[in-house]
């Protein structure tokens, strides 16, 4: 019987890939943001892969800008947590929309300009 349970397809759930340094953010804040984002994706009925960028404008990583451009090709939800004072520049034809639903006012979603 256990073998049959092993063969059953698992219920899909959101996956969040995390990139960048969480410098200046406590482990409790990281966990809180990840849990909130996961719950938000579940509530929206999204069961695929998404991406969370931790961006520190005081110590920017140029590789993250290249990564964002690459991620736009996948058409998967991409989020940014602002660890410094500013948000990273969005790729052409995109913008960062602040997710006012999160109390920190530091979480953004990458969206296409219309």
Secondary structure, 3 states (H helix, E strand, C coil): CHHHHHHCCCCCCCEEEEECCCCCCCHHHHHHHHHHHHHHHHHCCCCCEEEEEEECHHHCCHHHHHHHHHHHHHCCCEEEEECCCCCCCCCCCEEEEECCCCCCCCEEEEEECC
